[in-house]
Amino acid sequence: MQARRWMWILWPAFLLACALEALVFALVDPGDLNWHGQALGASRQAIYTIGFFVFWLLGMGAGALTLMLARPASEINRPES
């Protein structure tokens, strides 16, 4: 059951990261990104990769929070055996 819950979190988050990656980097050129007025100094591919994993982590956080809030009270208040 635990593996099933992980897949409920990971797969939609992966699809969200794919869509966000395409949307954001269709509008933003990674070569134009700056951090505190300085160029990032990373290759475009590195920025794409970091962006994808950031989007995936955000999607996983949203999915995990949704699953946590959807748990029934009986499951939360059940005494441990």
C-alpha positions as CSV (number, residue, x, y, z in Angstrom):
1,M,0.0,0.0,0.0
2,Q,2.9,2.4,0.8
3,A,4.3,2.0,-2.8
4,R,0.9,2.8,-4.2
5,R,0.8,6.1,-2.2
6,W,4.2,7.0,-3.4
7,M,3.1,6.5,-7.0
8,W,0.0,8.7,-6.3
9,I,2.5,11.4,-5.4
10,L,5.4,10.8,-7.9
11,W,3.6,10.3,-11.2
12,P,1.3,13.3,-11.2
13,A,4.2,15.4,-9.9
14,F,6.3,14.2,-12.8
15,L,3.7,15.1,-15.3
16,L,3.3,18.5,-13.7
17,A,7.0,19.1,-13.9
18,C,7.1,18.2,-17.6
19,A,4.3,20.6,-18.3
20,L,5.8,23.4,-16.2
21,E,9.2,22.8,-17.8
22,A,7.8,23.2,-21.3
23,L,5.7,26.3,-20.3
24,V,8.3,28.2,-18.3
25,F,11.2,27.6,-20.7
26,A,9.1,28.4,-23.7
27,L,8.7,31.9,-22.2
28,V,12.1,32.3,-20.4
29,D,15.5,31.9,-21.9
30,P,17.9,30.3,-19.4
31,G,20.7,32.4,-20.7
32,D,19.0,35.6,-19.6
33,L,18.5,34.5,-15.9
34,N,20.4,36.4,-13.3
35,W,21.0,35.9,-9.5
36,H,21.8,39.1,-7.6
37,G,22.7,40.8,-10.8
38,Q,25.2,38.2,-11.9
39,A,24.7,35.6,-14.7
40,L,24.1,32.1,-13.3
41,G,27.2,30.7,-14.8
42,A,25.6,27.4,-15.6
43,S,24.9,25.8,-19.0
44,R,21.4,25.9,-20.4
45,Q,21.1,22.2,-20.0
46,A,22.0,22.5,-16.3
47,I,19.4,25.2,-15.8
48,Y,16.8,23.1,-17.5
49,T,17.6,20.1,-15.3
50,I,17.6,22.1,-12.1
51,G,14.3,23.7,-13.1
52,F,12.7,20.3,-13.8
53,F,13.7,18.9,-10.5
54,V,12.5,22.0,-8.6
55,F,9.2,21.8,-10.4
56,W,9.0,18.0,-9.6
57,L,9.8,18.6,-5.9
58,L,7.1,21.3,-5.7
59,G,4.6,18.9,-7.3
60,M,5.6,16.2,-4.9
61,G,5.1,18.5,-2.0
62,A,1.6,19.5,-3.2
63,G,0.7,15.8,-3.8
64,A,2.0,14.7,-0.4
65,L,0.1,17.5,1.4
66,T,-3.1,16.6,-0.5
67,L,-2.8,12.9,0.5
68,M,-2.0,13.8,4.1
69,L,-5.0,16.1,4.3
70,A,-7.3,13.4,2.7
71,R,-6.6,10.8,5.3
72,P,-9.7,9.8,7.3
73,A,-9.7,10.6,11.1
74,S,-9.9,6.9,11.9
75,E,-6.6,6.3,10.2
76,I,-4.9,9.2,12.0
77,N,-6.3,8.5,15.5
78,R,-5.8,4.8,15.3
79,P,-3.6,3.6,18.2
80,E,-0.4,2.0,17.1
81,S,-0.1,-1.8,17.8
